[in-house]
Amino acid sequence: MLHSSVVKNIWLALAAALSACASESTDQSNISAGCPPSLPFAYVDQAHGFRICLPAGLTQETAQNYVAGSVQFTGFALPPKTNLRSKPLLIIPGQYDVLKSATPFGAFSANGITFERARFEEGSAGHLTLHVIYTWKRAANAVHFDFEHRSVNIYNFDPPQRPAEYDRATQIKITEQIMSTFRKL
């Protein structure tokens, strides 16, 4: 008798867990359903109250050396045969020290939300990183979306192997397309 009671409780717990997973999966697909086909992955941050659509196939990881709750997405498509080597997206809640050196870059509005925008360039021997940062302020809190464009100096290559300079304006338009999917929860 005890054995059948234990088995019954295990089956009931398993059914409840599967039901909860199915419900959670439905919630995520409903949220993703609002994303455009070119940006089908919905990243939802319940703690900070937003959703943003991103390209499929990105890798999400905890952003190292940043405040708790920061995430990084890598794997964005790169224009072929250019000097652009990577373009991760960092999402940083709270204070973001890079902004201390950044230059205001106007504002960007989407879906009734206005983001402050700034840019900052940092370089080293042969490399340059352009930060295009969108800041969403909500009461006393802020969330920063830092699109980093990491490139190499084209003049470090012999002319026959020299890549083309990537088109910054086009890459900034891509960041605007992504930010235009931002929604408050």
C-alpha positions as CSV (number, residue, x, y, z in Angstrom):
1,M,0.0,0.0,0.0
2,L,2.8,2.4,0.9
3,H,4.5,1.7,-2.4
4,S,1.5,2.5,-4.5
5,S,1.0,5.8,-2.6
6,V,4.6,6.8,-3.2
7,V,4.4,6.0,-6.9
8,K,1.1,7.9,-7.2
9,N,2.7,11.0,-5.5
10,I,5.7,10.8,-7.8
11,W,3.4,10.6,-10.9
12,L,1.3,13.6,-9.6
13,A,4.5,15.6,-9.0
14,L,5.8,14.7,-12.4
15,A,2.5,15.7,-14.1
16,A,2.5,19.0,-12.2
17,A,6.1,19.8,-13.3
18,L,5.3,18.9,-16.9
19,S,2.3,21.1,-16.8
20,A,4.3,24.0,-15.4
21,C,6.9,23.6,-18.1
22,A,4.3,23.5,-20.8
23,S,2.8,26.7,-19.4
24,E,6.1,28.4,-19.2
25,S,6.9,27.3,-22.8
26,T,3.6,28.7,-24.0
27,D,4.4,32.0,-22.3
28,Q,7.8,32.3,-24.0
29,S,6.4,31.5,-27.4
30,N,3.6,34.0,-27.0
31,I,6.3,36.6,-26.1
32,S,8.4,35.5,-29.1
33,A,5.4,35.7,-31.4
34,G,5.6,39.5,-31.2
35,C,9.1,39.5,-32.6
36,P,9.8,40.1,-36.3
37,P,11.0,37.1,-38.4
38,S,14.5,38.6,-38.7
39,L,14.7,38.9,-34.9
40,P,12.9,35.8,-33.7
41,F,14.4,35.3,-30.2
42,A,12.8,37.2,-27.4
43,Y,15.1,37.9,-24.4
44,V,12.8,38.6,-21.4
45,D,14.2,40.3,-18.3
46,Q,11.5,40.0,-15.6
47,A,13.8,41.6,-13.0
48,H,14.1,44.9,-15.0
49,G,10.8,44.7,-16.8
50,F,11.5,44.5,-20.5
51,R,11.6,42.3,-23.5
52,I,13.8,42.7,-26.6
53,C,14.0,40.7,-29.8
54,L,17.3,39.4,-31.1
55,P,18.6,37.3,-34.0
56,A,18.4,33.5,-33.7
57,G,21.4,31.5,-32.8
58,L,23.1,33.9,-30.4
59,T,24.9,32.6,-27.3
60,Q,23.8,34.1,-24.0
61,E,26.1,34.1,-21.0
62,T,26.6,36.0,-17.8
63,A,28.7,39.1,-18.5
64,Q,31.9,38.7,-16.5
65,N,33.3,41.7,-14.5
66,Y,30.0,43.6,-14.6
67,V,27.3,44.1,-12.0
68,A,25.0,41.2,-11.0
69,G,22.2,40.7,-13.6
70,S,24.4,41.7,-16.5
71,V,24.2,39.4,-19.6
72,Q,26.2,39.2,-22.9
73,F,25.0,37.9,-26.2
74,T,27.5,36.8,-28.9
75,G,27.3,35.3,-32.3
76,F,25.8,38.2,-34.3
77,A,26.3,37.9,-38.0
78,L,29.3,39.9,-39.4
79,P,29.6,41.5,-42.8
80,P,31.9,39.3,-44.9
81,K,35.4,40.5,-45.9
82,T,35.5,43.4,-43.5
83,N,37.5,44.4,-40.5
84,L,34.6,43.8,-38.1
85,R,35.6,40.8,-36.0
86,S,32.8,40.6,-33.4
87,K,29.9,42.6,-32.1
88,P,28.6,41.4,-28.8
89,L,25.7,43.0,-27.0
90,L,26.1,43.7,-23.2
91,I,23.0,44.4,-21.2
92,I,24.1,46.1,-17.9
93,P,21.7,47.2,-15.2
94,G,22.6,50.0,-12.9
95,Q,25.7,52.1,-13.2
96,Y,27.9,51.6,-16.2
97,D,31.4,53.2,-16.0
98,V,32.0,53.2,-19.8
99,L,29.4,56.1,-20.0
100,K,31.8,58.3,-18.1
101,S,34.0,58.5,-21.2
102,A,31.2,58.3,-23.7
103,T,29.9,61.1,-25.9
104,P,26.2,61.7,-26.2
105,F,24.8,60.5,-29.5
106,G,21.3,61.9,-29.4
107,A,18.2,60.0,-28.4
108,F,16.4,57.1,-30.0
109,S,12.7,56.5,-29.5
110,A,10.7,53.3,-30.1
111,N,7.3,52.2,-28.9
112,G,6.8,55.2,-26.7
113,I,10.2,54.8,-25.0
114,T,13.1,57.2,-25.4
115,F,16.6,55.9,-24.9
116,E,19.6,58.2,-24.3
117,R,22.3,57.2,-26.7
118,A,26.1,57.5,-26.4
119,R,29.1,56.3,-28.2
120,F,32.6,55.6,-27.0
121,E,35.7,54.4,-28.9
122,E,38.6,52.5,-27.3
123,G,41.6,51.1,-29.0
124,S,44.8,49.2,-28.6
125,A,47.6,48.3,-31.0
126,G,45.7,47.3,-34.1
127,H,42.2,47.1,-32.6
128,L,39.3,49.5,-32.2
129,T,36.0,48.9,-30.3
130,L,33.1,51.2,-30.9
131,H,30.5,51.2,-28.2
132,V,27.0,52.2,-29.2
133,I,25.1,52.5,-25.9
134,Y,21.3,52.9,-25.4
135,T,20.2,53.7,-21.9
136,W,16.7,53.2,-20.6
137,K,16.0,55.0,-17.4
138,R,13.1,53.8,-15.3
139,A,12.6,55.8,-12.1
140,A,16.0,55.7,-10.3
141,N,17.1,52.6,-12.3
142,A,18.8,52.3,-15.6
143,V,19.5,49.5,-18.0
144,H,22.3,50.0,-20.6
145,F,22.4,48.1,-24.0
146,D,26.0,48.3,-25.2
147,F,26.5,47.1,-28.8
148,E,30.3,46.7,-29.1
149,H,31.7,46.7,-32.6
150,R,35.2,45.2,-32.4
151,S,37.3,45.7,-35.4
152,V,40.9,45.5,-36.6
153,N,43.0,48.2,-38.2
154,I,42.9,47.5,-42.0
155,Y,46.4,48.9,-42.4
156,N,47.9,46.0,-40.4
157,F,47.3,43.9,-43.5
158,D,49.2,43.8,-46.8
159,P,47.1,45.4,-49.6
160,P,46.3,42.1,-51.2
161,Q,44.9,40.7,-47.9
162,R,43.4,43.9,-46.6
163,P,39.8,43.7,-45.5
164,A,37.3,46.5,-46.3
165,E,36.4,48.9,-43.6
166,Y,33.0,47.9,-42.2
167,D,30.1,50.4,-42.6
168,R,29.5,51.9,-39.2
169,A,26.2,53.6,-40.3
170,T,24.8,50.2,-41.4
171,Q,25.8,48.5,-38.2
172,I,24.3,51.3,-36.1
173,K,21.0,50.9,-38.1
174,I,21.1,47.2,-37.1
175,T,21.3,48.3,-33.5
176,E,18.3,50.6,-34.0
177,Q,16.3,47.7,-35.6
178,I,17.0,45.6,-32.5
179,M,16.2,48.4,-30.1
180,S,13.0,49.1,-31.9
181,T,11.7,45.8,-30.6
182,F,12.1,46.8,-27.0
183,R,8.9,46.5,-24.9
184,K,8.2,47.2,-21.3
185,L,6.6,44.3,-19.5
